[in-house]
Amino acid sequence: MRLKSGESMSDQPLISVTVCMRNAAHWIDDCMESLIQQTYRPLEIIAVDDGSTDGGDSKLDSWKGSHNGIPIIVLHQTAKGLSAGRNLAVENSNGVWIAITDIDCRPDPYWISQLFEVSTGLEGELVAAVTGRTIFDEGDTKTSRLRSRSIARKYSGRPRLTSLANGPCSMFHRDALIDVGGFDPDWYHAEDMEVSLRLLQTGGVIVYTPTAVVHHVAESSLKLFLKKRSRDARAHMRIRRNYGRHGVRKPNGHIHFHDFVSDAQEVVWMLPTALTGMSLAIAIMCWWSVGTPVWWMASTTAMIWTVLYVSKIHQLLWSGALWYGAVLGVLDALFGRHGHSRIFSSKKR
């Protein structure tokens, strides 16, 4: 019997693990070490350098060859972005399944095994992708603890069938991924959400398993945290415009809801609420004479609100970053950039 590409004589198919990086030399060794400790076989690893200038390209090259019986292929491209890098990895892969992670992640040894265990799905399910659980290290800053706990809450209520195959911890059926055109390099951020929605539109399902765990390095920098949350909101505007306000319609007519920024629901209204309350209190203070009961009530309210929101300054800044990203998303639609068609033209998809 002749085996198809990617199959082995065992019951387990070849799985290709892919990781892309740019200017992340300090994270390479820890990530690659965690990948070669995977218990699943047969396995191959495809690492792509996306135009690094920090010496990461040569460090990645040092991992070429075979480690723990796992062949490692290293590819290089000019700086084209994460989606282009992942597509290059897919093009050079031989696996039946394509797993993806990020260079700042450390998958558990049983990560691939746990993903594969649920890849057949239930009767009648066409599994296009499987996704696991990302645990952000708490680190030693308020920002890193905030990020870690918000992600933990997001995963705590995730259903078995989900709408997002997260970039750090997912596995796609190669044929299904290729059939929908792979990752869209025109998209700015959230390329994992976008390809997930296209897979759902074709009738596939995405299975979530909390036992397939990937550890993400602590997100300690407040500046980087706010930049990423702004990018999340900017991408969310594009998702809502191109794929519906709440979700995508599957071939059977059912709506599958997306939850890309569900972890931000607790903070998104903090900035508007704070600005409205403070503006109202200041307006009352200006309108009424100093020393009147109404003036004292307004000034006391303003003081309480100030203390309250200063104590939650990280959440307030997070809220501001979300609204800033939403504004950028509207501008993207107006000018037809980053995956948008112009707002007064037909949608891209």
C-alpha positions as a Markdown table, in Angstrom:
| # | Residue | x | y | z |
|---|---|---|---|---|
| 1 | Met | 0.0 | 0.0 | 0.0 |
| 2 | Arg | 1.4 | 3.4 | -1.0 |
| 3 | Leu | 1.2 | 6.1 | 1.8 |
| 4 | Lys | 0.0 | 9.5 | 1.0 |
| 5 | Ser | 2.2 | 12.5 | 1.8 |
| 6 | Gly | 2.4 | 13.0 | 5.5 |
| 7 | Glu | 1.2 | 9.6 | 6.5 |
| 8 | Ser | 3.2 | 7.0 | 8.4 |
| 9 | Met | 3.0 | 3.3 | 9.0 |
| 10 | Ser | 1.6 | 4.0 | 12.5 |
| 11 | Asp | -1.9 | 5.1 | 13.2 |
| 12 | Gln | -0.6 | 8.6 | 13.9 |
| 13 | Pro | -0.1 | 11.0 | 11.0 |
| 14 | Leu | 2.9 | 13.3 | 10.6 |
| 15 | Ile | 2.2 | 16.7 | 12.2 |
| 16 | Ser | 4.2 | 19.8 | 11.3 |
| 17 | Val | 4.8 | 22.3 | 14.0 |
| 18 | Thr | 5.5 | 25.8 | 12.7 |
| 19 | Val | 6.8 | 28.9 | 14.4 |
| 20 | Cys | 7.7 | 32.3 | 12.9 |
| 21 | Met | 9.8 | 35.1 | 14.4 |
| 22 | Arg | 11.3 | 38.5 | 13.8 |
| 23 | Asn | 13.9 | 40.1 | 16.0 |
| 24 | Ala | 13.3 | 37.7 | 18.9 |
| 25 | Ala | 16.7 | 36.2 | 19.3 |
| 26 | His | 16.4 | 36.1 | 23.1 |
| 27 | Trp | 13.3 | 33.8 | 22.9 |
| 28 | Ile | 14.5 | 31.3 | 20.3 |
| 29 | Asp | 16.3 | 28.7 | 22.4 |
| 30 | Asp | 13.6 | 28.4 | 25.1 |
| 31 | Cys | 10.8 | 28.0 | 22.4 |
| 32 | Met | 12.7 | 25.5 | 20.3 |
| 33 | Glu | 13.8 | 23.5 | 23.3 |
| 34 | Ser | 10.1 | 23.1 | 24.3 |
| 35 | Leu | 9.2 | 22.0 | 20.8 |
| 36 | Ile | 11.8 | 19.2 | 20.6 |
| 37 | Gln | 10.5 | 17.9 | 24.0 |
| 38 | Gln | 7.1 | 17.1 | 22.4 |
| 39 | Thr | 6.1 | 13.5 | 23.0 |
| 40 | Tyr | 4.1 | 13.1 | 19.8 |
| 41 | Arg | 5.6 | 11.2 | 16.9 |
| 42 | Pro | 6.0 | 11.5 | 13.9 |
| 43 | Leu | 6.7 | 15.2 | 14.1 |
| 44 | Glu | 8.6 | 17.9 | 12.1 |
| 45 | Ile | 9.4 | 21.5 | 13.0 |
| 46 | Ile | 9.5 | 24.3 | 10.5 |
| 47 | Ala | 10.8 | 27.6 | 11.8 |
| 48 | Val | 10.6 | 30.8 | 9.7 |
| 49 | Asp | 12.7 | 33.9 | 10.2 |
| 50 | Asp | 10.9 | 37.0 | 9.0 |
| 51 | Gly | 13.7 | 39.4 | 8.2 |
| 52 | Ser | 15.4 | 39.6 | 11.6 |
| 53 | Thr | 18.1 | 42.1 | 12.2 |
| 54 | Asp | 19.1 | 41.2 | 15.8 |
| 55 | Gly | 21.1 | 38.1 | 15.0 |
| 56 | Gly | 18.0 | 35.9 | 15.4 |
| 57 | Asp | 18.4 | 34.5 | 11.8 |
| 58 | Ser | 21.8 | 32.9 | 12.6 |
| 59 | Lys | 20.7 | 31.7 | 16.0 |
| 60 | Leu | 17.7 | 30.0 | 14.3 |
| 61 | Asp | 20.0 | 28.4 | 11.8 |
| 62 | Ser | 21.9 | 26.7 | 14.6 |
| 63 | Trp | 18.8 | 24.6 | 15.2 |
| 64 | Lys | 18.8 | 23.1 | 11.7 |
| 65 | Gly | 19.0 | 19.3 | 11.5 |
| 66 | Ser | 17.6 | 16.6 | 13.8 |
| 67 | His | 16.9 | 17.0 | 17.5 |
| 68 | Asn | 15.5 | 14.2 | 19.6 |
| 69 | Gly | 14.6 | 12.5 | 16.3 |
| 70 | Ile | 12.6 | 15.5 | 15.1 |
| 71 | Pro | 13.8 | 17.1 | 11.8 |
| 72 | Ile | 14.0 | 20.9 | 12.0 |
| 73 | Ile | 13.7 | 22.9 | 8.8 |
| 74 | Val | 14.7 | 26.6 | 9.0 |
| 75 | Leu | 13.4 | 29.0 | 6.3 |
| 76 | His | 14.2 | 32.7 | 5.7 |
| 77 | Gln | 12.2 | 35.5 | 4.1 |
| 78 | Thr | 12.4 | 39.3 | 3.9 |
| 79 | Ala | 10.2 | 41.1 | 6.4 |
| 80 | Lys | 6.7 | 40.2 | 5.0 |
| 81 | Gly | 4.7 | 39.7 | 8.2 |
| 82 | Leu | 3.4 | 36.8 | 10.3 |
| 83 | Ser | 0.8 | 35.6 | 7.8 |
| 84 | Ala | 3.3 | 35.4 | 5.0 |
| 85 | Gly | 5.7 | 33.5 | 7.3 |
| 86 | Arg | 3.1 | 31.0 | 8.3 |
| 87 | Asn | 2.1 | 30.5 | 4.7 |
| 88 | Leu | 5.7 | 29.8 | 3.8 |
| 89 | Ala | 5.9 | 27.2 | 6.5 |
| 90 | Val | 2.7 | 25.5 | 5.3 |
| 91 | Glu | 4.0 | 25.4 | 1.7 |
| 92 | Asn | 7.1 | 23.6 | 3.0 |
| 93 | Ser | 5.3 | 21.3 | 5.4 |
| 94 | Asn | 4.6 | 17.6 | 4.9 |
| 95 | Gly | 2.2 | 17.0 | 7.8 |
| 96 | Val | -1.5 | 16.1 | 7.7 |
| 97 | Trp | -1.9 | 18.6 | 10.5 |
| 98 | Ile | -0.2 | 22.0 | 10.8 |
| 99 | Ala | 0.4 | 23.2 | 14.4 |
| 100 | Ile | 1.2 | 26.9 | 15.0 |
| 101 | Thr | 2.7 | 28.6 | 18.0 |
| 102 | Asp | 4.6 | 31.8 | 18.7 |
| 103 | Ile | 8.3 | 32.4 | 19.5 |
| 104 | Asp | 7.4 | 33.8 | 23.0 |
| 105 | Cys | 5.6 | 30.6 | 23.9 |
| 106 | Arg | 6.7 | 27.4 | 25.6 |
| 107 | Pro | 4.3 | 24.5 | 24.8 |
| 108 | Asp | 4.0 | 21.7 | 27.4 |
| 109 | Pro | 5.5 | 18.4 | 26.3 |
| 110 | Tyr | 2.1 | 16.8 | 25.7 |
| 111 | Trp | 0.7 | 19.8 | 23.8 |
| 112 | Ile | 0.6 | 18.2 | 20.3 |
| 113 | Ser | -0.5 | 14.8 | 21.7 |
| 114 | Gln | -3.5 | 16.5 | 23.5 |
| 115 | Leu | -4.4 | 18.4 | 20.3 |
| 116 | Phe | -4.3 | 15.2 | 18.2 |
| 117 | Glu | -6.4 | 13.3 | 20.8 |
| 118 | Val | -9.5 | 15.4 | 20.0 |
| 119 | Ser | -8.8 | 16.0 | 16.3 |
| 120 | Thr | -11.3 | 13.4 | 15.1 |
| 121 | Gly | -14.2 | 15.2 | 16.8 |
| 122 | Leu | -17.6 | 13.8 | 17.4 |
| 123 | Glu | -19.8 | 12.0 | 14.9 |
| 124 | Gly | -20.8 | 14.3 | 12.0 |
| 125 | Glu | -18.2 | 17.0 | 12.9 |
| 126 | Leu | -15.7 | 18.1 | 10.2 |
| 127 | Val | -12.8 | 19.2 | 12.4 |
| 128 | Ala | -10.9 | 21.9 | 10.6 |
| 129 | Ala | -8.8 | 23.0 | 13.6 |
| 130 | Val | -8.1 | 22.2 | 17.2 |
| 131 | Thr | -7.0 | 24.8 | 19.7 |
| 132 | Gly | -5.6 | 24.6 | 23.2 |
| 133 | Arg | -5.2 | 26.8 | 26.3 |
| 134 | Thr | -2.7 | 29.6 | 26.6 |
| 135 | Ile | -1.5 | 30.4 | 30.1 |
| 136 | Phe | 0.2 | 33.8 | 30.5 |
| 137 | Asp | 2.9 | 33.8 | 33.1 |
| 138 | Glu | 2.0 | 36.2 | 35.9 |
| 139 | Gly | 5.5 | 37.8 | 36.0 |
| 140 | Asp | 6.3 | 40.5 | 38.6 |
| 141 | Thr | 4.5 | 43.6 | 37.3 |
| 142 | Lys | 0.9 | 44.8 | 37.7 |
| 143 | Thr | 0.6 | 44.7 | 33.9 |
| 144 | Ser | 1.7 | 41.1 | 33.6 |
| 145 | Arg | -0.7 | 40.0 | 36.4 |
| 146 | Leu | -3.6 | 41.8 | 34.8 |
| 147 | Arg | -3.0 | 40.2 | 31.5 |
| 148 | Ser | -2.5 | 36.7 | 33.0 |
| 149 | Arg | -5.8 | 36.9 | 35.0 |
| 150 | Ser | -7.8 | 38.3 | 32.1 |
| 151 | Ile | -6.7 | 35.5 | 29.8 |
| 152 | Ala | -7.5 | 32.9 | 32.5 |
| 153 | Arg | -11.0 | 34.3 | 32.8 |
| 154 | Lys | -11.5 | 34.2 | 29.1 |
| 155 | Tyr | -10.5 | 30.5 | 28.9 |
| 156 | Ser | -12.5 | 29.5 | 31.9 |
| 157 | Gly | -15.8 | 29.7 | 30.1 |
| 158 | Arg | -14.7 | 28.6 | 26.7 |
| 159 | Pro | -17.0 | 25.9 | 25.1 |
| 160 | Arg | -15.8 | 22.8 | 23.3 |
| 161 | Leu | -16.7 | 24.2 | 19.9 |
| 162 | Thr | -15.2 | 27.6 | 19.5 |
| 163 | Ser | -14.7 | 30.3 | 16.9 |
| 164 | Leu | -11.0 | 31.0 | 17.3 |
| 165 | Ala | -8.0 | 28.8 | 16.8 |
| 166 | Asn | -5.5 | 31.0 | 18.7 |
| 167 | Gly | -2.2 | 31.7 | 17.1 |
| 168 | Pro | -0.1 | 30.5 | 20.1 |
| 169 | Cys | -1.6 | 27.1 | 20.6 |
| 170 | Ser | -3.6 | 25.7 | 17.6 |
| 171 | Met | -3.5 | 23.0 | 14.9 |
| 172 | Phe | -5.1 | 23.1 | 11.5 |
| 173 | His | -5.9 | 20.3 | 9.1 |
| 174 | Arg | -3.6 | 21.1 | 6.2 |
| 175 | Asp | -6.1 | 20.5 | 3.4 |
| 176 | Ala | -8.7 | 22.6 | 5.1 |
| 177 | Leu | -6.3 | 25.4 | 5.7 |
| 178 | Ile | -5.1 | 25.3 | 2.1 |
| 179 | Asp | -8.6 | 25.1 | 0.7 |
| 180 | Val | -9.6 | 28.5 | 2.3 |
| 181 | Gly | -6.4 | 30.1 | 1.0 |
| 182 | Gly | -4.2 | 30.0 | 4.1 |
| 183 | Phe | -3.5 | 33.1 | 6.2 |
| 184 | Asp | -4.3 | 36.4 | 4.6 |
| 185 | Pro | -1.1 | 38.6 | 4.5 |
| 186 | Asp | -3.2 | 41.7 | 3.9 |
| 187 | Trp | -4.6 | 41.5 | 7.4 |
| 188 | Tyr | -3.0 | 43.6 | 10.1 |
| 189 | His | -3.1 | 41.5 | 13.3 |
| 190 | Ala | -5.8 | 38.8 | 14.1 |
| 191 | Glu | -4.8 | 36.6 | 11.2 |
| 192 | Asp | -5.7 | 33.6 | 13.3 |
| 193 | Met | -9.2 | 34.9 | 13.9 |
| 194 | Glu | -9.7 | 35.7 | 10.2 |
| 195 | Val | -8.7 | 32.2 | 9.0 |
| 196 | Ser | -10.8 | 30.6 | 11.7 |
| 197 | Leu | -13.9 | 32.4 | 10.5 |
| 198 | Arg | -13.2 | 31.3 | 6.9 |
| 199 | Leu | -12.9 | 27.7 | 8.1 |
| 200 | Leu | -16.3 | 28.0 | 9.9 |
| 201 | Gln | -17.9 | 29.5 | 6.8 |
| 202 | Thr | -17.0 | 26.3 | 4.9 |
| 203 | Gly | -18.7 | 24.1 | 7.5 |
| 204 | Gly | -15.7 | 23.1 | 9.5 |
| 205 | Val | -15.6 | 23.1 | 13.3 |
| 206 | Ile | -12.9 | 24.2 | 15.7 |
| 207 | Val | -12.5 | 22.1 | 18.8 |
| 208 | Tyr | -11.1 | 23.5 | 22.1 |
| 209 | Thr | -9.3 | 21.3 | 24.6 |
| 210 | Pro | -8.0 | 22.8 | 27.8 |
| 211 | Thr | -5.5 | 20.0 | 28.3 |
| 212 | Ala | -3.3 | 21.2 | 25.4 |
| 213 | Val | -1.4 | 23.9 | 27.2 |
| 214 | Val | 1.0 | 26.5 | 26.0 |
| 215 | His | 2.8 | 28.9 | 28.4 |
| 216 | His | 3.3 | 32.5 | 27.2 |
| 217 | Val | 6.0 | 34.6 | 28.6 |
| 218 | Ala | 4.9 | 37.4 | 30.9 |
| 219 | Glu | 3.6 | 40.5 | 29.2 |
| 220 | Ser | 5.3 | 42.9 | 31.6 |
| 221 | Ser | 5.6 | 46.1 | 29.6 |
| 222 | Leu | 2.6 | 48.5 | 30.0 |
| 223 | Lys | 3.5 | 50.2 | 26.7 |
| 224 | Leu | 3.6 | 46.9 | 24.8 |
| 225 | Phe | 0.4 | 45.7 | 26.6 |
| 226 | Leu | -1.5 | 48.8 | 25.5 |
| 227 | Lys | -0.2 | 48.6 | 22.0 |
| 228 | Lys | -1.4 | 45.1 | 21.6 |
| 229 | Arg | -4.8 | 45.9 | 23.1 |
| 230 | Ser | -5.1 | 48.7 | 20.6 |
| 231 | Arg | -4.3 | 46.3 | 17.8 |
| 232 | Asp | -6.9 | 43.9 | 19.1 |
| 233 | Ala | -9.6 | 46.5 | 18.9 |
| 234 | Arg | -8.5 | 47.7 | 15.5 |
| 235 | Ala | -8.7 | 44.1 | 14.2 |
| 236 | His | -12.1 | 43.6 | 15.9 |
| 237 | Met | -13.5 | 46.4 | 13.8 |
| 238 | Arg | -12.3 | 44.7 | 10.7 |
| 239 | Ile | -13.7 | 41.3 | 11.8 |
| 240 | Arg | -17.1 | 42.8 | 12.5 |
| 241 | Arg | -17.2 | 44.6 | 9.2 |
| 242 | Asn | -16.0 | 41.6 | 7.0 |
| 243 | Tyr | -17.7 | 38.8 | 8.9 |
| 244 | Gly | -20.7 | 40.1 | 10.6 |
| 245 | Arg | -21.4 | 42.0 | 13.8 |
| 246 | His | -21.7 | 39.0 | 16.0 |
| 247 | Gly | -20.4 | 36.0 | 14.1 |
| 248 | Val | -20.3 | 34.1 | 10.8 |
| 249 | Arg | -23.1 | 32.2 | 9.0 |
| 250 | Lys | -22.3 | 28.5 | 8.4 |
| 251 | Pro | -23.5 | 26.6 | 5.4 |
| 252 | Asn | -26.4 | 25.2 | 7.5 |
| 253 | Gly | -27.6 | 28.7 | 8.3 |
| 254 | His | -26.5 | 28.8 | 11.9 |
| 255 | Ile | -24.6 | 31.8 | 13.3 |
| 256 | His | -21.3 | 30.9 | 15.0 |
| 257 | Phe | -20.5 | 33.8 | 17.4 |
| 258 | His | -16.9 | 35.1 | 17.6 |
| 259 | Asp | -15.3 | 36.3 | 20.8 |
| 260 | Phe | -12.0 | 37.9 | 19.8 |
| 261 | Val | -12.1 | 40.7 | 22.4 |
| 262 | Ser | -14.4 | 39.1 | 25.0 |
| 263 | Asp | -11.7 | 39.5 | 27.7 |
| 264 | Ala | -12.0 | 43.3 | 27.2 |
| 265 | Gln | -15.7 | 43.6 | 28.0 |
| 266 | Glu | -15.0 | 44.3 | 31.7 |
| 267 | Val | -13.0 | 47.4 | 30.9 |
| 268 | Val | -14.2 | 48.8 | 27.5 |
| 269 | Trp | -16.7 | 51.2 | 29.1 |
| 270 | Met | -14.5 | 52.5 | 31.8 |
| 271 | Leu | -13.0 | 55.4 | 29.9 |
| 272 | Pro | -16.4 | 56.7 | 28.6 |
| 273 | Thr | -18.0 | 56.3 | 32.0 |
| 274 | Ala | -15.1 | 58.1 | 33.7 |
| 275 | Leu | -15.1 | 61.0 | 31.2 |
| 276 | Thr | -18.9 | 61.4 | 31.4 |
| 277 | Gly | -19.0 | 61.3 | 35.2 |
| 278 | Met | -16.2 | 63.7 | 35.6 |
| 279 | Ser | -17.5 | 66.1 | 33.0 |
| 280 | Leu | -20.9 | 66.1 | 34.6 |
| 281 | Ala | -19.5 | 66.7 | 38.1 |
| 282 | Ile | -17.3 | 69.6 | 36.8 |
| 283 | Ala | -20.2 | 71.1 | 34.9 |
| 284 | Ile | -22.3 | 71.1 | 38.1 |
| 285 | Met | -19.4 | 72.7 | 40.1 |
| 286 | Cys | -19.1 | 75.5 | 37.5 |
| 287 | Trp | -22.9 | 76.1 | 37.4 |
| 288 | Trp | -23.6 | 76.2 | 41.2 |
| 289 | Ser | -22.0 | 78.7 | 43.6 |
| 290 | Val | -19.0 | 77.5 | 45.7 |
| 291 | Gly | -20.1 | 76.2 | 49.0 |
| 292 | Thr | -23.7 | 75.3 | 48.2 |
| 293 | Pro | -24.9 | 71.7 | 49.0 |
| 294 | Val | -25.0 | 70.9 | 45.3 |
| 295 | Trp | -21.5 | 72.2 | 44.7 |
| 296 | Trp | -20.2 | 70.1 | 47.6 |
| 297 | Met | -22.0 | 67.0 | 46.4 |
| 298 | Ala | -20.5 | 67.4 | 42.9 |
| 299 | Ser | -17.0 | 68.1 | 44.2 |
| 300 | Thr | -17.2 | 65.1 | 46.5 |
| 301 | Thr | -18.4 | 62.9 | 43.6 |
| 302 | Ala | -15.5 | 64.1 | 41.5 |
| 303 | Met | -13.0 | 63.3 | 44.2 |
| 304 | Ile | -14.4 | 59.8 | 44.7 |
| 305 | Trp | -14.3 | 59.1 | 41.0 |
| 306 | Thr | -10.8 | 60.4 | 40.8 |
| 307 | Val | -9.6 | 58.1 | 43.6 |
| 308 | Leu | -11.6 | 55.2 | 42.2 |
| 309 | Tyr | -10.1 | 55.4 | 38.7 |
| 310 | Val | -6.6 | 56.2 | 39.8 |
| 311 | Ser | -6.7 | 52.9 | 41.7 |
| 312 | Lys | -7.6 | 51.2 | 38.5 |
| 313 | Ile | -5.3 | 53.1 | 36.2 |
| 314 | His | -4.2 | 50.1 | 34.2 |
| 315 | Gln | -7.8 | 49.1 | 33.4 |
| 316 | Leu | -8.6 | 52.8 | 32.5 |
| 317 | Leu | -5.6 | 52.9 | 30.1 |
| 318 | Trp | -6.6 | 49.5 | 28.7 |
| 319 | Ser | -10.1 | 51.0 | 27.9 |
| 320 | Gly | -8.4 | 54.0 | 26.3 |
| 321 | Ala | -6.3 | 51.8 | 24.1 |
| 322 | Leu | -9.4 | 49.9 | 23.0 |
| 323 | Trp | -11.1 | 53.1 | 21.9 |
| 324 | Tyr | -8.0 | 54.3 | 20.2 |
| 325 | Gly | -7.8 | 51.0 | 18.3 |
| 326 | Ala | -11.5 | 51.3 | 17.3 |
| 327 | Val | -10.9 | 54.7 | 15.9 |
| 328 | Leu | -7.9 | 53.4 | 13.8 |
| 329 | Gly | -10.2 | 50.6 | 12.6 |
| 330 | Val | -12.7 | 53.1 | 11.4 |
| 331 | Leu | -10.0 | 55.0 | 9.6 |
| 332 | Asp | -8.8 | 51.7 | 8.0 |
| 333 | Ala | -12.3 | 51.2 | 6.6 |
| 334 | Leu | -12.4 | 54.8 | 5.3 |
| 335 | Phe | -9.1 | 54.5 | 3.5 |
| 336 | Gly | -9.4 | 50.8 | 2.5 |
| 337 | Arg | -6.2 | 49.5 | 4.2 |
| 338 | His | -5.1 | 46.6 | 6.5 |
| 339 | Gly | -7.6 | 44.1 | 5.1 |
| 340 | His | -10.5 | 46.5 | 4.5 |
| 341 | Ser | -12.1 | 47.5 | 1.3 |
| 342 | Arg | -13.1 | 51.2 | 1.2 |
| 343 | Ile | -16.2 | 51.8 | 3.4 |
| 344 | Phe | -18.4 | 52.8 | 0.5 |
| 345 | Ser | -17.4 | 49.9 | -1.7 |
| 346 | Ser | -18.3 | 46.3 | -1.5 |
| 347 | Lys | -16.8 | 44.1 | 1.2 |
| 348 | Lys | -13.7 | 42.2 | 0.6 |
| 349 | Arg | -15.3 | 38.9 | 1.4 |
